[in-house]
Amino acid sequence: MATTARKSTKRASNKQFDKDQLVKFYEDMLLIRRFEEKAGQLYGMGLIGGFCHLYIGQEAVVVGIQHELETGKDSVITGYRDHGHMLACGMDPDGVMAELTGREGGYSKGKGGSMHMFSDEKRFFGGHGIVAAQVPLGAGLAFAHKYNEDGGISVAYYGDGAANQGQVAETMNMAALWQLPILFVCENNRYAMGTSNDRAAAVTDYAARGKPYGIPGARVDGMDVEAMATEAAKAVKHVRSGKGPYVLEAMTYRYRGHSMSDPAKYRTKEEVQKYRTEQDPIERLREKLLTEDMIDEAGLKAIDKDVKAIVAKSADFAQTSPEPAVEELYTDVYVSA
């Protein structure tokens, strides 16, 4: 099989982040981690039905990128591994968890579930269950930003499996042709469902997929939140300045299976453990905070305690929120024109 040599992954960050920013990165990633762990528990208890794709291990990608966006101004759209993106956008954990459990207090009133919830306030446009379907929609959001001249940009997240879908290439061509303000983010967790990159793509340099259309790109260490935020700053500056699209490929790794029903037997326990012990984004930042005396163990424990309280509250809210009324089936079907 024809393959290309791996491009070097940018690890070291050249942007300086102060203590407060690093602690905020840590808090945001830990919130996603604890939330997803709780979601996994509720799924096991039968309180979450349907599909559920956890973001555990990939937290640095969305936290690093969202740090560079303007909440309420820039648009975000992603695929079905989306809970982390919602939280990073500032959506209320109570509403997210309630939607996962199909309750009235959820962001889509209990009708969207894990893969289809939205927040107009935070300009989060889903969660989409069809592989790569969110990418052309992201271009539509970018077109709206350009048409309205509001200064916003669109960020479309997708996985390495989605990168091989034809509509991604078509969208890149159109986005480049119209110079749309869109940042394409390929979250490369190395396995499209259960198939490794090398078995699915002749060329696995996803950051270069935009080159035929004149779109620049970069590959970055998606397990390093500082590296992610640094490269995101460059990419966002490029897009927001009117220079057109940009592609970021975040090299990351999911610890759990593709979904809750996936036993992930296509990879070894040793491989997963290696990533957990050597590249975990939260542990890497935790070690830096401690070794550089930015915070002590007591401070980290206090953060974890606060985060666990937020997640516990969201689980309680989800379980006490009522199920949607039958009449809710007939709402939000059409838009008044």
Backbone hydrogen bonds in HBPLUS format (Angstrom, degrees):
<---DONOR---> <-ACCEPTOR-->    atom                        ^
c    i                          cat <-CA-CA->   ^        H-A-AA   ^      H-
h    n   atom  resd res      DA  || num        DHA   H-A  angle D-A-AA Bond
n    s   type  num  typ     dist DA aas  dist angle  dist       angle   num
A0010-LYS N   A0219-ARG O   3.35 MM 209  6.45 172.0  2.36 126.7 129.0     1
A0221-ASP N   A0010-LYS O   2.89 MM 211  5.63 159.8  1.93 150.2 143.9     2
A0022-LEU N   A0018-ASP O   3.05 MM   4  6.33 161.2  2.08 157.3 163.0     3
A0023-VAL N   A0019-LYS O   2.89 MM   4  6.08 162.4  1.92 158.6 163.4     4
A0024-LYS N   A0020-ASP O   2.97 MM   4  6.12 151.1  2.06 139.7 148.0     5
A0025-PHE N   A0021-GLN O   2.91 MM   4  6.21 152.6  1.99 145.3 152.7     6
A0026-TYR N   A0022-LEU O   2.98 MM   4  6.27 158.6  2.03 146.2 151.7     7
A0027-GLU N   A0023-VAL O   2.87 MM   4  6.18 161.0  1.91 152.1 156.7     8
A0028-ASP N   A0024-LYS O   2.92 MM   4  6.07 167.2  1.93 153.9 157.2     9
A0029-MET N   A0025-PHE O   2.95 MM   4  6.15 164.7  1.98 154.1 158.2    10
A0030-LEU N   A0026-TYR O   2.91 MM   4  6.01 159.7  1.95 149.5 155.8    11
A0031-LEU N   A0027-GLU O   2.90 MM   4  6.07 150.8  1.98 147.1 154.8    12
A0032-ILE N   A0028-ASP O   3.22 MM   4  6.49 160.7  2.26 144.8 148.8    13
A0033-ARG N   A0029-MET O   2.97 MM   4  6.24 163.5  2.00 150.6 155.5    14
A0034-ARG N   A0030-LEU O   2.88 MM   4  6.04 175.6  1.89 156.8 157.5    15
A0035-PHE N   A0031-LEU O   2.88 MM   4  5.89 156.3  1.93 146.6 154.2    16
A0036-GLU N   A0032-ILE O   2.92 MM   4  6.04 163.0  1.95 151.3 155.5    17
A0037-GLU N   A0033-ARG O   2.99 MM   4  6.22 152.1  2.07 147.0 155.2    18
A0038-LYS N   A0034-ARG O   2.99 MM   4  6.21 157.0  2.04 145.3 151.0    19
A0039-ALA N   A0035-PHE O   2.86 MM   4  6.15 153.3  1.93 147.3 155.6    20
A0040-GLY N   A0036-GLU O   2.92 MM   4  6.13 152.6  2.00 143.9 150.7    21
A0041-GLN N   A0037-GLU O   3.09 MM   4  6.41 147.3  2.20 140.6 149.2    22
A0042-LEU N   A0038-LYS O   2.91 MM   4  6.25 162.5  1.94 156.1 159.8    23
A0043-TYR N   A0039-ALA O   2.90 MM   4  6.08 149.9  1.99 146.1 154.7    24
A0044-GLY N   A0040-GLY O   3.05 MM   4  6.26 155.0  2.11 141.6 148.0    25
A0045-MET N   A0041-GLN O   3.02 MM   4  6.35 133.3  2.24 141.0 154.3    26
A0047-LEU N   A0042-LEU O   2.90 MM   5  5.28 150.9  1.99 166.2 158.4    27
A0046-GLY N   A0043-TYR O   2.98 MM   3  5.13 157.7  2.03 105.7 112.6    28
A0260-MET N   A0052-CYS O   3.09 MM 208  5.84 136.2  2.29 149.5 161.6    29
A0058-GLN N   A0055-TYR O   3.03 MM   3  5.68 162.3  2.06 140.4 146.2    30
A0255-TYR N   A0056-ILE O   3.08 MM 199  5.99 165.8  2.10 149.1 152.9    31
A0061-VAL N   A0058-GLN O   3.13 MM   3  5.94 148.1  2.23 125.2 132.0    32
A0063-VAL N   A0059-GLU O   3.26 MM   4  6.31 165.0  2.28 157.0 161.1    33
A0064-GLY N   A0060-ALA O   2.97 MM   4  5.72 157.4  2.03 136.4 143.0    34
A0065-ILE N   A0061-VAL O   3.15 MM   4  6.36 158.9  2.20 148.0 153.8    35
A0066-GLN N   A0062-VAL O   2.84 MM   4  5.84 167.0  1.86 149.6 154.1    36
A0067-HIS N   A0063-VAL O   3.21 MM   4  6.18 140.3  2.38 137.4 146.0    37
A0068-GLU N   A0065-ILE O   2.95 MM   3  5.57 150.1  2.04 116.1 124.1    38
A0069-LEU N   A0066-GLN O   3.13 MM   3  5.09 159.0  2.18 102.8 109.4    39
A0073-LYS N   A0070-GLU O   3.01 MM   3  5.47 157.4  2.06 132.7 136.3    40
A0074-ASP N   A0070-GLU O   2.95 MM   4  5.61 171.4  1.96 162.3 163.8    41
A0075-SER N   A0153-ILE O   2.85 MM  78  6.25 157.2  1.90 157.4 164.0    42
A0155-VAL N   A0075-SER O   2.85 MM  80  6.17 149.8  1.94 146.8 156.1    43
A0076-VAL N   A0123-ARG O   2.98 MM  47  6.35 159.1  2.02 167.3 170.3    44
A0125-PHE N   A0076-VAL O   2.88 MM  49  6.17 172.0  1.89 174.2 175.4    45
A0077-ILE N   A0155-VAL O   3.02 MM  78  6.38 152.3  2.10 170.9 172.6    46
A0157-TYR N   A0077-ILE O   2.97 MM  80  6.33 167.0  1.98 161.1 161.8    47
A0078-THR N   A0126-GLY O   2.67 MM  48  5.97 163.1  1.69 146.3 149.2    48
A0085-HIS N   A0082-ASP O   3.10 MM   3  5.28 121.5  2.46 101.3 115.6    49
A0086-MET N   A0082-ASP O   3.15 MM   4  6.47 155.4  2.21 155.4 162.0    50
A0087-LEU N   A0083-HIS O   3.12 MM   4  6.44 165.6  2.14 155.2 157.6    51
A0088-ALA N   A0084-GLY O   2.94 MM   4  6.06 158.1  1.99 146.0 152.7    52
A0089-CYS N   A0085-HIS O   2.96 MM   4  6.07 137.6  2.14 139.7 150.2    53
A0089-CYS N   A0086-MET O   3.19 MM   3  5.17 128.5  2.47  93.5 106.9    54
A0091-MET N   A0086-MET O   3.08 MM   5  5.51 160.1  2.12 155.9 150.1    55
A0090-GLY N   A0087-LEU O   3.00 MM   3  5.16 153.6  2.07 103.2 111.7    56
A0095-GLY N   A0092-ASP O   3.06 MM   3  5.43 115.6  2.49 107.8 121.4    57
A0096-VAL N   A0092-ASP O   3.09 MM   4  6.41 154.9  2.15 153.8 161.7    58
A0097-MET N   A0093-PRO O   2.90 MM   4  5.99 172.2  1.91 152.7 155.0    59
A0098-ALA N   A0094-ASP O   2.93 MM   4  6.03 154.8  1.99 145.8 153.6    60
A0099-GLU N   A0095-GLY O   3.08 MM   4  6.15 145.2  2.20 133.8 142.2    61
A0100-LEU N   A0096-VAL O   3.05 MM   4  6.38 150.3  2.14 145.4 153.7    62
A0101-THR N   A0097-MET O   3.14 MM   4  6.45 144.6  2.27 143.5 152.1    63
A0103-ARG N   A0098-ALA O   2.83 MM   5  5.18 169.1  1.84 154.4 154.1    64
A0102-GLY N   A0099-GLU O   2.99 MM   3  4.87 159.4  2.03 101.5 107.6    65
A0106-GLY N   A0103-ARG O   3.06 MM   3  5.63 160.4  2.10 121.9 123.6    66
A0104-GLU N   A0322-PRO O   2.76 MM 218  5.68 176.1  1.76 167.4 168.6    67
A0109-LYS N   A0106-GLY O   2.97 MM   3  4.74 158.3  2.02 111.7 110.3    68
A0111-LYS N   A0108-SER O   3.06 MM   3  5.60 166.3  2.08 116.7 121.1    69
A0119-SER N   A0124-PHE O   2.92 MM   5  5.05 168.4  1.93 148.4 149.5    70
A0123-ARG N   A0119-SER O   2.89 MM   4  5.79 107.7  2.43 133.8 152.4    71
A0124-PHE N   A0119-SER O   2.89 MM   5  5.05 159.0  1.93 148.8 150.5    72
A0123-ARG N   A0120-ASP O   3.16 MM   3  4.67 147.6  2.27  91.3 100.8    73
A0133-ALA N   A0130-ILE O   3.04 MM   3  5.41 160.3  2.08 126.3 131.9    74
A0135-VAL N   A0132-ALA O   3.09 MM   3  5.60 153.9  2.16 115.3 122.3    75
A0138-GLY N   A0134-GLN O   2.79 MM   4  5.98 141.4  1.94 142.0 152.8    76
A0138-GLY N   A0135-VAL O   3.03 MM   3  4.96 119.0  2.42  93.8 109.3    77
A0139-ALA N   A0135-VAL O   3.10 MM   4  6.52 142.8  2.24 144.1 154.2    78
A0140-GLY N   A0136-PRO O   3.03 MM   4  6.38 144.1  2.16 140.3 150.1    79
A0140-GLY N   A0137-LEU O   3.05 MM   3  4.91 117.7  2.45  90.1 105.9    80
A0141-LEU N   A0137-LEU O   2.99 MM   4  6.40 148.8  2.09 146.9 155.0    81
A0142-ALA N   A0138-GLY O   2.97 MM   4  6.26 150.8  2.05 141.9 150.3    82
A0143-PHE N   A0139-ALA O   2.83 MM   4  6.10 152.0  1.91 145.9 153.7    83
A0144-ALA N   A0140-GLY O   3.02 MM   4  6.31 150.8  2.10 142.9 150.3    84
A0145-HIS N   A0141-LEU O   3.03 MM   4  6.39 153.8  2.10 145.9 152.5    85
A0146-LYS N   A0142-ALA O   2.99 MM   4  6.30 161.0  2.03 151.9 156.7    86
A0147-TYR N   A0143-PHE O   2.79 MM   4  5.95 163.4  1.81 152.8 158.1    87
A0148-ASN N   A0144-ALA O   2.86 MM   4  5.91 162.5  1.89 150.2 154.7    88
A0149-GLU N   A0145-HIS O   2.94 MM   4  5.85 118.0  2.33 133.6 148.4    89
A0150-ASP N   A0145-HIS O   3.41 MM   5  5.75 154.2  2.49 146.6 153.4    90
A0149-GLU N   A0146-LYS O   3.23 MM   3  4.98 141.7  2.38  92.1 103.1    91
A0154-SER N   A0181-PRO O   2.93 MM  27  6.31 165.0  1.95 157.6 162.5    92
A0183-LEU N   A0154-SER O   2.78 MM  29  6.23 158.7  1.83 159.5 166.7    93
A0156-ALA N   A0183-LEU O   2.97 MM  27  6.26 158.1  2.02 153.5 160.4    94
A0185-VAL N   A0156-ALA O   2.91 MM  29  6.01 172.0  1.92 152.7 150.9    95
A0158-TYR N   A0185-VAL O   2.91 MM  27  6.28 146.7  2.02 166.3 165.6    96
A0187-GLU N   A0158-TYR O   2.71 MM  29  6.00 159.9  1.75 162.3 166.1    97
A0163-ALA N   A0159-GLY O   3.04 MM   4  6.29 136.5  2.24 141.4 153.7    98
A0164-ASN N   A0161-GLY O   3.23 MM   3  5.84 159.5  2.28 112.9 118.2    99
A0165-GLN N   A0162-ALA O   2.92 MM   3  5.33 166.7  1.94 119.4 122.3   100
A0168-VAL N   A0165-GLN O   3.13 MM   3  5.77 151.2  2.22 115.9 123.3   101
A0170-GLU N   A0166-GLY O   3.05 MM   4  6.36 162.7  2.08 154.3 159.7   102
A0171-THR N   A0167-GLN O   2.95 MM   4  5.93 149.7  2.04 133.7 141.7   103
A0172-MET N   A0168-VAL O   2.94 MM   4  6.21 156.6  2.00 147.9 154.2   104
A0173-ASN N   A0169-ALA O   3.03 MM   4  6.27 158.7  2.07 149.5 154.8   105
A0174-MET N   A0170-GLU O   3.07 MM   4  6.33 164.8  2.10 148.2 151.7   106
A0175-ALA N   A0171-THR O   2.78 MM   4  5.91 163.2  1.81 154.3 159.7   107
A0176-ALA N   A0172-MET O   2.94 MM   4  6.03 155.3  2.00 146.1 152.1   108
A0177-LEU N   A0173-ASN O   2.93 MM   4  6.09 159.1  1.98 147.3 153.9   109
A0178-TRP N   A0174-MET O   2.94 MM   4  6.10 156.1  2.00 150.7 155.8   110
A0179-GLN N   A0175-ALA O   2.82 MM   4  5.56 103.6  2.41 127.1 144.1   111
A0180-LEU N   A0175-ALA O   2.86 MM   5  4.98 158.9  1.90 141.4 148.4   112
A0179-GLN N   A0176-ALA O   3.20 MM   3  4.76 150.3  2.29  91.8 100.6   113
A0182-ILE N   A0180-LEU O   2.95 MM   2  5.70 128.8  2.22 109.4  94.1   114
A0246-TYR N   A0182-ILE O   3.27 MM  64  6.84 138.5  2.46 151.7 159.4   115
A0184-PHE N   A0246-TYR O   2.84 MM  62  6.11 161.6  1.87 173.1 170.2   116
A0248-LEU N   A0184-PHE O   2.80 MM  64  6.19 164.5  1.82 167.1 172.3   117
A0186-CYS N   A0248-LEU O   2.81 MM  62  6.20 157.3  1.86 162.6 168.8   118
A0250-ALA N   A0186-CYS O   2.86 MM  64  6.09 155.2  1.92 154.7 163.0   119
A0188-ASN N   A0250-ALA O   2.89 MM  62  5.75 139.6  2.05 144.5 157.3   120
A0252-THR N   A0188-ASN O   2.89 MM  64  5.71 165.3  1.91 136.6 140.9   121
A0197-ASN N   A0190-ARG O   3.21 MM   7  5.64 136.4  2.41 141.8 141.7   122
A0192-ALA N   A0195-THR O   2.88 MM   3  5.21 150.0  1.97 159.2 149.8   123
A0195-THR N   A0192-ALA O   3.06 MM   3  5.21 170.4  2.07 121.6 124.7   124
A0199-ARG N   A0196-SER O   3.06 MM   3  5.54 145.7  2.18 111.8 121.5   125
A0200-ALA N   A0197-ASN O   2.91 MM   3  5.15 149.8  2.00 108.5 118.3   126
A0201-ALA N   A0197-ASN O   2.93 MM   4  5.86 150.1  2.02 172.6 172.2   127
A0208-ALA N   A0205-ASP O   3.13 MM   3  5.67 149.7  2.23 110.0 118.2   128
A0209-ARG N   A0206-TYR O   3.22 MM   3  5.19 165.3  2.24 103.4 107.6   129
A0211-LYS N   A0208-ALA O   3.04 MM   3  5.39 157.3  2.09 112.7 119.8   130
A0213-TYR N   A0210-GLY O   2.93 MM   3  5.52 148.7  2.03 118.4 128.1   131
A0215-ILE N   A0210-GLY O   2.96 MM   5  4.70 163.5  1.99 130.5 126.0   132
A0214-GLY N   A0211-LYS O   2.89 MM   3  4.85 166.6  1.90 111.5 114.7   133
A0247-VAL N   A0216-PRO O   3.01 MM  31  6.35 152.6  2.09 145.3 153.4   134
A0218-ALA N   A0247-VAL O   2.98 MM  29  6.54 142.0  2.13 152.0 163.2   135
A0249-GLU N   A0218-ALA O   2.90 MM  31  6.23 165.9  1.92 157.6 160.2   136
A0220-VAL N   A0249-GLU O   2.88 MM  29  6.18 162.8  1.91 164.1 165.2   137
A0251-MET N   A0220-VAL O   2.93 MM  31  6.17 171.5  1.94 175.4 176.4   138
A0224-ASP N   A0221-ASP O   3.28 MM   3  5.70 156.9  2.34 117.0 117.8   139
A0222-GLY N   A0251-MET O   2.81 MM  29  4.66 131.8  2.04 117.6 126.6   140
A0228-MET N   A0224-ASP O   2.97 MM   4  6.25 157.3  2.02 152.4 159.6   141
A0229-ALA N   A0225-VAL O   2.94 MM   4  6.10 164.1  1.97 146.1 149.7   142
A0230-THR N   A0226-GLU O   2.93 MM   4  6.06 154.9  2.00 147.0 154.2   143
A0231-GLU N   A0227-ALA O   3.01 MM   4  6.18 171.1  2.02 153.2 154.9   144
A0232-ALA N   A0228-MET O   2.83 MM   4  5.89 151.1  1.91 146.9 156.4   145
A0233-ALA N   A0229-ALA O   2.97 MM   4  6.06 148.1  2.07 138.9 146.2   146
A0234-LYS N   A0230-THR O   3.39 MM   4  6.76 153.9  2.46 143.0 148.4   147
A0235-ALA N   A0231-GLU O   2.98 MM   4  6.24 161.8  2.01 149.2 154.5   148
A0236-VAL N   A0232-ALA O   2.75 MM   4  5.85 171.6  1.76 158.1 160.4   149
A0237-LYS N   A0233-ALA O   3.04 MM   4  6.05 156.3  2.10 140.3 147.1   150
A0238-HIS N   A0234-LYS O   3.07 MM   4  6.28 155.5  2.13 143.7 150.1   151
A0239-VAL N   A0235-ALA O   3.00 MM   4  6.31 165.5  2.02 155.5 158.3   152
A0240-ARG N   A0236-VAL O   2.78 MM   4  5.84 170.1  1.79 155.6 159.1   153
A0241-SER N   A0237-LYS O   3.06 MM   4  5.94 140.0  2.23 138.7 147.4   154
A0243-LYS N   A0238-HIS O   3.39 MM   5  5.81 153.7  2.46 168.6 164.4   155
A0242-GLY N   A0239-VAL O   3.22 MM   3  5.71 164.9  2.25 114.0 117.2   156
A0262-ASP N   A0259-SER O   3.03 MM   3  5.35 166.6  2.05 117.4 119.7   157
A0272-VAL N   A0268-THR O   3.30 MM   4  6.68 165.3  2.33 150.5 152.4   158
A0273-GLN N   A0269-LYS O   2.92 MM   4  6.07 164.8  1.94 151.4 156.2   159
A0274-LYS N   A0270-GLU O   2.95 MM   4  6.02 146.4  2.07 139.5 148.1   160
A0275-TYR N   A0271-GLU O   3.25 MM   4  6.62 157.9  2.30 150.2 154.1   161
A0276-ARG N   A0272-VAL O   3.01 MM   4  6.29 161.2  2.04 150.9 156.7   162
A0277-THR N   A0273-GLN O   2.90 MM   4  6.03 158.6  1.95 151.3 155.8   163
A0278-GLU N   A0274-LYS O   2.89 MM   4  5.77 149.3  1.99 144.7 153.0   164
A0279-GLN N   A0275-TYR O   2.88 MM   4  5.01 152.5  1.95 130.4 137.5   165
A0284-ARG N   A0280-ASP O   2.95 MM   4  6.05 157.3  2.00 155.7 162.5   166
A0285-LEU N   A0281-PRO O   3.26 MM   4  6.33 158.1  2.31 135.1 140.2   167
A0286-ARG N   A0282-ILE O   2.84 MM   4  6.00 154.9  1.91 146.7 155.1   168
A0287-GLU N   A0283-GLU O   2.92 MM   4  6.05 160.0  1.96 147.7 151.5   169
A0288-LYS N   A0284-ARG O   3.22 MM   4  6.46 152.3  2.30 138.4 145.6   170
A0289-LEU N   A0285-LEU O   2.92 MM   4  6.18 163.5  1.95 155.7 159.5   171
A0290-LEU N   A0286-ARG O   3.07 MM   4  6.31 152.4  2.15 147.1 154.3   172
A0291-THR N   A0287-GLU O   2.88 MM   4  6.00 173.2  1.88 154.8 157.1   173
A0292-GLU N   A0288-LYS O   2.99 MM   4  5.88 151.1  2.07 147.8 153.9   174
A0294-MET N   A0289-LEU O   2.87 MM   5  5.00 151.5  1.95 155.5 161.0   175
A0293-ASP N   A0290-LEU O   3.08 MM   3  5.11 159.5  2.12 108.9 111.2   176
A0299-GLY N   A0296-ASP O   3.02 MM   3  5.25 118.2  2.42 100.8 115.7   177
A0300-LEU N   A0296-ASP O   3.07 MM   4  6.46 155.4  2.13 153.8 160.9   178
A0301-LYS N   A0297-GLU O   2.91 MM   4  6.14 156.0  1.97 150.1 156.7   179
A0302-ALA N   A0298-ALA O   2.99 MM   4  6.20 146.9  2.10 141.9 150.8   180
A0303-ILE N   A0299-GLY O   3.09 MM   4  6.39 150.9  2.18 143.2 150.5   181
A0304-ASP N   A0300-LEU O   2.99 MM   4  6.27 162.8  2.01 149.4 153.8   182
A0305-LYS N   A0301-LYS O   2.90 MM   4  6.08 152.6  1.98 143.7 151.4   183
A0306-ASP N   A0302-ALA O   2.98 MM   4  6.22 159.7  2.03 147.1 152.0   184
A0307-VAL N   A0303-ILE O   2.89 MM   4  6.12 162.5  1.92 154.8 159.9   185
A0308-LYS N   A0304-ASP O   2.90 MM   4  6.03 162.7  1.93 148.1 153.0   186
A0309-ALA N   A0305-LYS O   3.03 MM   4  6.24 146.5  2.15 141.2 150.3   187
A0310-ILE N   A0306-ASP O   3.06 MM   4  6.40 151.4  2.15 146.5 153.6   188
A0311-VAL N   A0307-VAL O   3.01 MM   4  6.31 162.0  2.04 154.7 159.2   189
A0312-ALA N   A0308-LYS O   2.83 MM   4  5.96 158.3  1.88 146.5 153.0   190
A0313-LYS N   A0309-ALA O   2.95 MM   4  6.06 155.5  2.01 143.1 149.7   191
A0314-SER N   A0310-ILE O   3.03 MM   4  6.31 149.7  2.12 141.5 149.9   192
A0315-ALA N   A0311-VAL O   2.99 MM   4  6.30 152.6  2.06 148.8 155.8   193
A0316-ASP N   A0312-ALA O   2.95 MM   4  6.23 156.3  2.01 148.7 155.2   194
A0317-PHE N   A0313-LYS O   2.86 MM   4  6.04 161.4  1.89 150.0 155.4   195
A0318-ALA N   A0314-SER O   2.93 MM   4  6.07 157.5  1.98 143.1 149.3   196
A0319-GLN N   A0315-ALA O   3.06 MM   4  6.24 153.2  2.14 143.7 150.1   197
A0320-THR N   A0316-ASP O   3.02 MM   4  6.16 136.1  2.22 145.3 156.5   198
A0321-SER N   A0317-PHE O   2.88 MM   4  5.85 133.7  2.10 147.2 157.7   199
A0328-GLU N   A0325-ALA O   2.94 MM   3  5.47 153.5  2.01 113.9 122.0   200
A0329-LEU N   A0326-VAL O   3.09 MM   3  5.91 168.1  2.11 122.4 125.9   201
A0330-TYR N   A0327-GLU O   3.11 MM   3  5.89 162.2  2.14 120.5 124.7   202
A0331-THR N   A0328-GLU O   3.24 MM   3  5.32 169.9  2.25 108.0 110.9   203
